[in-house]
Amino acid sequence: MTKDLHSDRLKKLRTLEERDIPPFPARTLGTPTPIAEILEDFDRREGETRTVAGRLGQIRDFGKLRFAHLSDRTGSIQCGFQRDRLSKWWPNRKLIEGNDLVLVTGECGKTKKGEPTVWADEVQLLTKALRPAPEKWHGLRDVETRYRMRYVDLFANPEVREVFMLRSRIVREIRAFFDELGYLEVETPILHSIAGGATARPFVTHHNTLDIDLYLRIAPELYLKRLLVGGLERVYEIGRVFRNEGISTRHNPEFTMLESYEAYADYEVVMERVEALFDRLCTRVLGTSEVRFRDRTYDLKPPFPRRRYLDLFREKNDGLDWFDERGVAERARSLGIFREDLPASKLANDVFEATVEDGLEGPVFVIDYPKAICPLAKAGSEDPRVAERFELFIAGMELGNAFSELNDPLDQESRLEEQIADKDEETPSEVDYDYVAALEYGMPPAGGLGIGIDRLVMLLSGRPSIRDVLLFPLLKPLEPGRAPEPEEGAEGGGS
């Protein structure tokens, strides 16, 4: 934005103040009706007086007549400003310009060309914008600038706003799904004294009064399962989790996770819950079971196929046995992912991720993971080396993770101690003995589920990057004292 444009808008603001027209009034002179409501069955509304409020688009001046579209979160409608209707406001008309927020009260009618229009009888300036909207925001190539200036991206691009409105509907429907099943929504701590419940590098912070280091949670799992011990037999939480990892189209260091736990259930029951949840989201939010994502169409109508983890591993690695440590090491070397410091189980899982996951178009449940990489899951009855765990994959992307939860305190303590002994940088640095103590009081058998909300929204909205579904994704800060600017600095709505 040029200094001249900013200076011109500041000058108009000062003029408004001199004329006793508040540029940021404390009260509005009416309650606006959502624009979409007015446009619905507009023919029936002709002749009615309605009040609308929102952001002005570019103003088109025809001397004694002006037109501009006014937009709110529900839609956009043309407003007509006539000198004969607005004798008091008319001398100040050039102080109001595109991107200003206004309230308009007037009669619903149509232009000679038949366009629905609110003919203004009263105009109130609600907010004087000191920056214009970018003239060619739709052609902006610098996506990072759009992420930085999401506040502009949202009002300038209706399709972006639609994504986040869709996200809100998805989360609302998820809550309704679990509420109707008798789950209780709860909130658990974000600051943890021990990082646990998942394998990830945590963010570390410090509490000054207690003089202790704390971790931003990498998962709410262990606290939620404590609630099962306490008798809250069905619980869920939707909240932020934090993992000090890289940034990609699928990863952001803070993201939103749904976790649910149901007593007297197992991973088979949880698979049924996941299928029912997807069916509900497709039916009630999208209106179709088919979604378009990264140039492919996926049918999310259940039931979803199930494939065993160990079978997939063998198929994609020339019959290699996951438990063959030497063979897995050779395979990892051939893939360029071998690390001497990794435990054999983690190395084998890295081979699985490198050779299997990207090809899982799905939707498909990958079931029965090796117990060695599932320290919180119950072992299967048929093969003690395998845990009752599944992950849901769609478009080569993991969307959900679930277990039959381990509730044997002795086994749990042993597995956590083995995990600590591996000294992997992504594993906890100490055993959570308080959690083990909770299990000793008796946790019912249970099925637990975690779903990444951001990836789910990516899929259902057809957006290829996690940054497209986060209102404010993490970005490297600009230089101190520098504000972001769009590439297109031209005035987008003039007088």
Helices and strands as residue ranges (DSSP letters): H 3-18, H 35-39, H 42-45, E 49-56, E 60-61, E 65-72, E 75-82, G 90-95, E 101-110, E 116-127, G 137-139, H 143-148, H 150-156, H 158-180, E 184-185, E 191-192, E 204-207, E 212-216, H 221-229, E 234-242, E 254-263, H 267-281, I 282-286, E 290-293, E 296-299, E 306-308, H 309-316, H 325-335, H 344-355, G 357-359, E 364-370, G 371-373, E 386-394, E 397-404, H 409-422, H 433-440, E 446-452, H 453-461, G 466-468
